[in-house]
């Protein structure tokens, strides 16, 4: 069973302006953001998931729940997170951090099948997430397939 975190813009049509990544990548994006200066603001539950939304909702963590437990990352927080990941991208320490996470014994690619190794795949997911988060608020939830 694979676990993906799905993201969508509030009010977007189904299938439009969506993004997803593996749950392990999501957790690493959070870790890297925190390491490189992101001061997370916390998430809020999406309007409609609770019967009465308080005027100043309680802030929650970034753990993904199921679709009915989706949470919102507001625009300022998404921008701050993406900015920290941009800082990480240009840091000489990123290579060391990822080398610890993804063993270097794996070849850079599986040339026969043109499949990137885990580190290369994560870096691509990080680039895509940065672009997505720079565009503003999004809701997220976990999809188990």
Residue frames as a rotation matrix with the C-alpha (Angstrom) as fourth column:
UNK 1
0.585 0.811 0.000 0.00
0.811 -0.585 0.000 0.00
0.000 0.000 -1.000 0.00
UNK 2
-0.539 -0.751 0.382 1.42
0.734 -0.641 -0.223 3.39
0.412 0.160 0.897 -0.97
UNK 3
0.319 0.561 -0.764 0.67
0.823 -0.564 -0.071 6.58
-0.470 -0.606 -0.642 0.87
UNK 4
-0.480 -0.389 0.787 0.53
0.734 -0.669 0.117 9.84
0.481 0.633 0.606 -1.05
UNK 5
-0.301 0.392 -0.870 -0.26
0.507 -0.706 -0.494 13.31
-0.808 -0.590 0.014 0.18
UNK 6
-0.171 0.370 0.913 -2.61
0.942 -0.209 0.261 15.09
0.288 0.905 -0.313 -2.20
UNK 7
-0.574 -0.041 -0.818 -2.88
0.392 -0.890 -0.231 18.86
-0.719 -0.454 0.527 -2.39
UNK 8
-0.173 0.589 0.789 -5.46
0.930 -0.167 0.328 21.06
0.325 0.791 -0.519 -4.03
UNK 9
-0.957 -0.065 0.284 -6.33
0.012 -0.983 -0.184 24.75
0.291 -0.173 0.941 -4.08
UNK 10
-0.552 0.815 -0.176 -9.48
0.370 0.049 -0.928 25.61
-0.748 -0.577 -0.329 -2.14
UNK 11
0.250 0.810 -0.531 -12.34
-0.263 -0.471 -0.842 25.98
-0.932 0.350 0.095 -4.61
UNK 12
-0.588 -0.513 -0.625 -10.43
-0.741 0.031 0.671 24.48
-0.325 0.858 -0.398 -7.55
UNK 13
0.497 0.723 -0.481 -12.30
-0.856 0.500 -0.133 22.21
0.144 0.477 0.867 -9.93
UNK 14
0.620 -0.245 0.746 -11.64
-0.179 0.881 0.438 18.52
-0.764 -0.404 0.502 -9.38
UNK 15
0.536 -0.503 0.678 -8.50
0.783 0.596 -0.176 17.50
-0.316 0.625 0.714 -11.23
UNK 16
0.518 -0.348 0.781 -7.24
0.375 -0.729 -0.573 21.09
0.769 0.590 -0.248 -11.63
UNK 17
0.152 -0.571 0.807 -4.44
-0.596 -0.704 -0.386 22.82
0.788 -0.422 -0.447 -9.74
UNK 18
0.963 0.147 0.226 -3.54
-0.268 0.622 0.736 19.70
-0.032 -0.769 0.639 -7.81
UNK 19
-0.013 -0.988 -0.153 -0.24
-0.775 0.106 -0.623 18.25
0.632 0.111 -0.767 -6.68
UNK 20
0.960 0.247 0.134 0.77
-0.271 0.691 0.670 15.06
0.072 -0.680 0.730 -4.92
UNK 21
-0.092 -0.984 -0.153 3.88
-0.758 0.169 -0.630 13.49
0.645 0.058 -0.762 -3.48
UNK 22
-0.001 -0.007 -1.000 4.76
0.369 0.929 -0.007 10.41
0.929 -0.369 0.002 -1.48
UNK 23
0.918 0.397 0.021 4.05
0.104 -0.290 0.951 10.73
0.384 -0.871 -0.307 2.24
UNK 24
0.419 -0.844 -0.335 7.76
0.848 0.231 0.478 10.13
-0.326 -0.484 0.812 2.95
UNK 25
-0.410 -0.534 0.739 8.63
0.779 -0.626 -0.021 13.07
0.474 0.568 0.673 0.67
UNK 26
0.443 0.670 0.595 6.01
0.153 -0.711 0.686 15.24
0.883 -0.213 -0.418 2.40
UNK 27
0.917 -0.109 -0.385 7.62
0.393 0.067 0.917 14.51
-0.075 -0.992 0.104 5.76
UNK 28
-0.054 -0.998 0.043 11.07
0.965 -0.041 0.258 15.31
-0.256 0.055 0.965 4.39
UNK 29
-0.162 0.087 0.983 9.77
0.532 -0.831 0.162 18.60
0.831 0.550 0.089 2.90
UNK 30
0.860 0.482 0.166 8.51
0.083 -0.453 0.888 19.52
0.503 -0.750 -0.430 6.38
UNK 31
0.645 -0.678 -0.352 11.84
0.659 0.260 0.706 18.54
-0.387 -0.687 0.615 7.95
UNK 32
-0.297 -0.790 0.537 13.89
0.947 -0.317 0.058 20.51
0.125 0.525 0.842 5.40
UNK 33
0.242 0.464 0.852 11.63
0.321 -0.867 0.382 23.53
0.916 0.181 -0.359 5.73
UNK 34
0.983 0.144 -0.111 12.10
0.140 -0.210 0.968 23.55
0.117 -0.967 -0.226 9.49
UNK 35
0.347 -0.932 -0.102 15.86
0.850 0.267 0.455 23.00
-0.397 -0.244 0.885 9.17
UNK 36
-0.540 -0.598 0.592 16.26
0.823 -0.522 0.223 25.92
0.176 0.608 0.774 6.77
UNK 37
-0.988 -0.106 -0.115 14.25
0.143 -0.911 -0.387 28.51
-0.063 -0.398 0.915 8.67
UNK 38
-0.375 0.920 0.114 10.56
0.017 -0.116 0.993 27.91
0.927 0.375 0.028 8.05
UNK 39
-0.963 0.224 0.151 8.54
-0.184 -0.133 -0.974 29.08
-0.198 -0.965 0.170 11.05
UNK 40
-0.694 0.720 -0.029 5.37
0.462 0.475 0.748 27.13
0.552 0.506 -0.663 10.42
UNK 41
-0.692 0.539 0.480 2.12
-0.644 -0.762 -0.074 28.90
0.326 -0.360 0.874 11.26
UNK 42
-0.716 0.474 0.512 0.15
-0.013 0.725 -0.689 25.69
-0.698 -0.500 -0.513 11.63
UNK 43
-0.884 0.465 0.043 -2.76
0.140 0.176 0.974 24.43
0.445 0.868 -0.221 9.58
UNK 44
-0.547 0.804 0.233 -6.48
-0.662 -0.245 -0.709 24.85
-0.513 -0.541 0.666 9.98
UNK 45
-0.509 0.464 0.725 -9.29
0.515 0.839 -0.175 22.50
-0.689 0.284 -0.667 9.07
UNK 46
-0.932 0.196 0.306 -11.11
0.212 -0.393 0.895 23.25
0.296 0.898 0.325 5.86
UNK 47
-0.582 0.810 0.071 -14.44
-0.722 -0.474 -0.503 25.05
-0.374 -0.344 0.861 6.23
UNK 48
0.237 0.761 -0.604 -17.17
-0.886 0.424 0.186 22.49
0.398 0.491 0.775 6.00
UNK 49
-0.303 -0.367 -0.880 -15.22
0.003 0.922 -0.386 19.73
0.953 -0.120 -0.278 7.73
UNK 50
-0.869 0.150 -0.471 -16.53
0.483 0.057 -0.874 21.03
-0.104 -0.987 -0.122 11.04
UNK 51
0.037 0.974 0.224 -20.10
0.975 -0.085 0.208 22.13
0.221 0.211 -0.952 11.57
UNK 52
0.974 0.219 -0.066 -19.11
0.228 -0.942 0.244 25.41
-0.009 -0.253 -0.967 13.24
UNK 53
0.119 -0.970 0.213 -15.86
0.791 -0.037 -0.610 27.07
0.600 0.241 0.763 12.28
UNK 54
0.388 -0.031 -0.921 -14.51
0.764 -0.548 0.341 29.35
-0.515 -0.836 -0.189 15.00
UNK 55
0.997 0.000 -0.081 -13.57
-0.038 -0.885 -0.464 32.92
-0.071 0.465 -0.882 14.07
UNK 56
0.187 -0.982 -0.013 -9.92
-0.970 -0.182 -0.162 32.22
0.157 0.043 -0.987 15.01
UNK 57
0.861 0.245 -0.446 -9.40
-0.244 0.968 0.061 28.53
0.447 0.056 0.893 14.34
UNK 58
0.615 -0.658 0.435 -6.95
-0.321 0.294 0.900 26.52
-0.720 -0.693 -0.030 16.38
UNK 59
0.260 -0.622 -0.738 -3.75
-0.944 -0.004 -0.329 25.78
0.201 0.783 -0.589 14.51
UNK 60
0.871 0.115 0.478 -2.86
-0.217 0.962 0.164 22.16
-0.441 -0.246 0.863 13.86
UNK 61
-0.099 -0.959 0.265 0.12
-0.167 0.278 0.946 20.10
-0.981 0.049 -0.188 12.70
UNK 62
-0.084 -0.062 -0.995 1.05
-0.973 -0.212 0.095 19.06
-0.217 0.975 -0.043 9.17
UNK 63
-0.819 -0.093 0.567 0.18
-0.081 0.996 0.047 15.39
-0.569 -0.008 -0.822 9.56
UNK 64
-0.651 0.584 -0.485 -2.08
-0.676 -0.155 0.720 14.32
0.345 0.797 0.496 6.75
UNK 65
-0.464 0.624 0.629 -5.41
-0.281 0.569 -0.772 12.71
-0.840 -0.536 -0.089 7.48
UNK 66
-0.474 0.350 0.808 -7.99
0.785 0.583 0.208 11.26
-0.398 0.733 -0.551 5.13
UNK 67
-0.633 0.208 0.746 -10.05
0.526 -0.591 0.611 13.35
0.568 0.779 0.265 2.68
UNK 68
0.459 0.886 0.069 -12.66
0.491 -0.318 0.811 14.21
0.741 -0.338 -0.581 5.31
UNK 69
0.694 -0.333 -0.639 -9.86
0.587 -0.253 0.769 15.39
-0.418 -0.908 0.020 7.61
UNK 70
0.182 -0.651 0.737 -8.17
0.843 -0.282 -0.458 17.72
0.506 0.705 0.497 5.12
UNK 71
0.302 -0.212 -0.930 -6.24
0.677 -0.639 0.365 20.71
-0.671 -0.740 -0.049 6.42
UNK 72
0.865 0.062 0.499 -5.36
0.411 -0.657 -0.632 24.09
0.288 0.751 -0.594 4.96
UNK 73
-0.205 -0.912 -0.356 -1.93
0.886 -0.327 0.328 25.69
-0.416 -0.249 0.875 4.64
UNK 74
0.738 0.547 -0.395 -2.56
0.355 -0.812 -0.463 29.41
-0.575 0.201 -0.793 4.23
UNK 75
0.868 -0.324 0.376 -0.82
0.304 -0.251 -0.919 31.50
0.392 0.912 -0.119 1.57
UNK 76
0.579 -0.680 0.450 1.70
-0.757 -0.653 -0.012 33.18
0.302 -0.334 -0.893 3.90
UNK 77
0.381 -0.407 0.830 2.73
-0.511 0.655 0.556 29.83
-0.770 -0.637 0.041 5.39
UNK 78
0.786 -0.059 0.616 3.00
0.476 0.694 -0.541 28.18
-0.395 0.718 0.573 1.97
UNK 79
0.819 -0.488 0.301 5.22
-0.074 -0.611 -0.788 31.03
0.569 0.623 -0.536 0.74
UNK 80
0.433 -0.655 0.619 7.40
-0.899 -0.261 0.352 30.87
-0.069 -0.709 -0.702 3.85
UNK 81
0.524 -0.182 0.832 7.77
-0.086 0.961 0.264 27.10
-0.847 -0.210 0.488 3.49
UNK 82
0.853 -0.186 0.488 8.70
0.521 0.244 -0.818 27.40
0.033 0.952 0.305 -0.19
UNK 83
0.719 -0.607 0.338 11.21
-0.487 -0.787 -0.378 30.15
0.496 0.107 -0.862 0.64
UNK 84
0.361 -0.579 0.731 12.91
-0.738 0.302 0.604 27.91
-0.570 -0.757 -0.318 3.21
UNK 85
0.589 -0.119 0.800 13.09
0.363 0.923 -0.129 25.11
-0.722 0.366 0.587 0.64
UNK 86
0.895 -0.334 0.295 14.65
0.139 -0.419 -0.897 27.54
0.423 0.844 -0.329 -1.86
UNK 87
0.463 -0.738 0.491 17.24
-0.884 -0.422 0.199 28.27
0.060 -0.526 -0.848 0.82
UNK 88
0.405 -0.263 0.875 17.76
-0.268 0.881 0.389 24.53
-0.874 -0.392 0.287 1.27
UNK 89
0.902 0.024 0.431 18.14
0.379 0.433 -0.817 24.04
-0.206 0.901 0.382 -2.48
UNK 90
0.695 -0.654 0.297 21.05
-0.160 -0.544 -0.824 26.47
0.700 0.525 -0.483 -2.62
UNK 91
0.608 -0.453 0.652 22.73
-0.762 -0.103 0.639 25.15
-0.223 -0.886 -0.408 0.54
UNK 92
-0.201 -0.751 -0.629 25.85
-0.753 0.529 -0.391 23.01
0.626 0.395 -0.672 0.34
UNK 93
-0.718 -0.049 0.694 24.43
-0.616 0.507 -0.603 21.09
-0.323 -0.860 -0.394 3.31
UNK 94
0.340 0.933 -0.117 21.48
-0.881 0.272 -0.387 19.73
-0.329 0.234 0.915 1.30
UNK 95
0.216 -0.322 -0.922 23.64
-0.634 0.672 -0.383 17.13
0.743 0.667 -0.059 -0.45
UNK 96
-0.825 -0.565 0.015 24.91
-0.351 0.491 -0.797 15.83
0.443 -0.663 -0.603 2.89
UNK 97
-0.439 0.746 0.501 21.40
-0.719 0.043 -0.694 15.72
-0.539 -0.665 0.517 4.36
UNK 98
0.544 0.703 -0.458 20.03
-0.835 0.396 -0.383 13.82
-0.088 0.590 0.802 1.39
UNK 99
-0.143 -0.677 -0.722 23.03
-0.577 0.649 -0.495 11.48
0.804 0.346 -0.484 1.24
UNK 100
-0.885 -0.114 0.451 22.25
-0.458 0.387 -0.800 10.47
-0.084 -0.915 -0.395 4.82
UNK 101
-0.054 0.976 0.211 18.60
-0.702 0.113 -0.703 9.92
-0.710 -0.186 0.679 3.95
UNK 102
0.922 0.331 -0.203 19.18
-0.362 0.545 -0.756 8.16
-0.140 0.770 0.622 0.63
UNK 103
0.400 -0.828 0.393 22.18
0.113 0.470 0.876 5.78
-0.910 -0.306 0.281 0.67
UNK 104
0.207 -0.424 -0.881 24.77
-0.837 -0.544 0.065 6.52
-0.507 0.724 -0.468 -1.99
UNK 105
-0.626 -0.444 0.642 25.05
-0.128 0.870 0.476 2.85
-0.770 0.216 -0.601 -2.88
UNK 106
0.373 0.821 0.433 22.06
0.482 0.227 -0.846 3.35
-0.792 0.525 -0.311 -5.17
UNK 107
-0.579 -0.569 0.584 23.09
0.797 -0.242 0.554 4.22
-0.173 0.786 0.593 -8.73
UNK 108
-0.853 0.208 -0.478 22.05
-0.170 -0.978 -0.121 7.68
-0.493 -0.022 0.870 -9.89
UNK 109
0.058 0.906 -0.419 19.56
-0.970 -0.048 -0.239 6.14
-0.237 0.420 0.876 -12.31
UNK 110
-0.014 0.047 0.999 18.42
0.139 0.989 -0.045 2.75
-0.990 0.138 -0.020 -13.42
UNK 111
-0.555 -0.337 -0.760 19.72
-0.568 -0.514 0.643 3.35
-0.607 0.789 0.093 -16.95
UNK 112
-0.962 0.179 0.207 17.99
0.269 0.762 0.589 0.32
-0.053 0.622 -0.781 -18.43
UNK 113
-0.142 0.990 0.000 14.56
0.986 0.141 0.085 1.61
0.085 0.012 -0.996 -17.37
UNK 114
-0.528 -0.165 0.833 15.37
0.270 -0.963 -0.020 5.33
0.805 0.214 0.553 -17.08
UNK 115
0.652 0.700 -0.292 14.13
0.463 -0.062 0.884 5.35
0.601 -0.711 -0.365 -13.47
UNK 116
0.070 -0.664 0.744 15.75
-0.431 -0.693 -0.578 7.98
0.899 -0.281 -0.335 -11.23
UNK 117
-0.559 -0.305 -0.771 17.15
0.552 0.557 -0.620 7.01
0.619 -0.772 -0.142 -7.85
UNK 118
0.256 0.752 -0.607 15.32
0.955 -0.098 0.281 8.09
0.152 -0.651 -0.744 -4.69
UNK 119
-0.247 -0.414 -0.876 17.45
0.597 -0.777 0.199 11.21
-0.763 -0.474 0.439 -4.15
UNK 120
-0.990 -0.112 0.088 16.95
0.134 -0.522 0.842 12.45
-0.048 0.846 0.532 -7.71
UNK 121
-0.315 0.947 0.059 13.22
0.647 0.169 0.744 11.71
0.694 0.273 -0.666 -7.51
UNK 122
0.199 0.369 -0.908 12.96
0.940 -0.334 0.070 13.61
-0.278 -0.867 -0.413 -4.21
UNK 123
-0.648 -0.509 -0.566 14.79
0.344 -0.859 0.379 16.64
-0.679 0.050 0.732 -5.63
UNK 124
-0.863 0.417 0.286 12.32
0.212 -0.215 0.953 16.70
0.459 0.883 0.097 -8.54
UNK 125
0.077 0.924 -0.374 9.39
0.856 0.131 0.500 16.46
0.511 -0.359 -0.781 -6.11
UNK 126
-0.092 -0.187 -0.978 10.89
0.792 -0.609 0.042 19.28
-0.603 -0.771 0.204 -4.02
UNK 127
-0.959 -0.274 -0.068 11.22
0.165 -0.742 0.650 21.53
-0.229 0.612 0.757 -7.08
UNK 128
-0.529 0.831 0.170 7.60
0.359 0.039 0.932 20.85
0.768 0.555 -0.319 -8.04
UNK 129
0.187 0.591 -0.784 6.41
0.973 -0.004 0.229 21.45
0.132 -0.806 -0.576 -4.48
UNK 130
-0.564 -0.449 -0.693 8.29
0.545 -0.833 0.096 24.79
-0.621 -0.324 0.714 -4.30
UNK 131
-0.963 0.219 0.158 6.55
0.021 -0.524 0.851 25.94
0.269 0.823 0.500 -7.49
UNK 132
-0.169 0.960 -0.225 3.18
0.590 0.281 0.757 24.77
0.790 -0.004 -0.614 -6.17
UNK 133
0.099 0.195 -0.976 3.56
0.985 -0.160 0.067 26.35
-0.143 -0.968 -0.208 -2.71
UNK 134
-0.831 -0.462 -0.310 4.72
0.415 -0.886 0.208 29.70
-0.371 0.044 0.928 -4.11
UNK 135
-0.731 0.606 0.314 1.29
0.144 -0.312 0.939 30.01
0.667 0.732 0.141 -5.75
UNK 136
-0.340 0.595 0.729 -0.59
-0.774 -0.617 0.143 30.25
0.534 -0.516 0.670 -2.45
UNK 137
-0.272 0.311 0.911 -2.78
-0.848 0.370 -0.380 28.38
-0.455 -0.875 0.163 -0.03
UNK 138
-0.319 0.215 -0.923 -3.65
-0.567 0.737 0.368 24.72
0.759 0.641 -0.113 -0.46
UNK 139
0.483 0.459 0.746 -5.46
-0.851 0.446 0.277 21.96
-0.205 -0.769 0.606 1.34
UNK 140
-0.436 -0.673 -0.598 -3.90
-0.726 0.655 -0.207 18.55
0.531 0.344 -0.774 1.83
UNK 141
0.520 0.535 0.666 -4.90
-0.782 0.612 0.119 15.04
-0.344 -0.582 0.736 2.81
UNK 142
-0.608 -0.749 0.265 -3.51
-0.613 0.654 0.442 11.52
-0.504 0.106 -0.857 2.56
UNK 143
0.483 0.661 -0.574 -4.59
-0.870 0.439 -0.225 9.04
0.104 0.608 0.787 -0.06
UNK 144
-0.327 -0.525 0.786 -3.95
-0.579 0.769 0.272 5.38
-0.747 -0.366 -0.555 0.72
UNK 145
0.510 0.494 -0.705 -3.93
-0.860 0.306 -0.408 3.17
0.014 0.814 0.581 -2.36
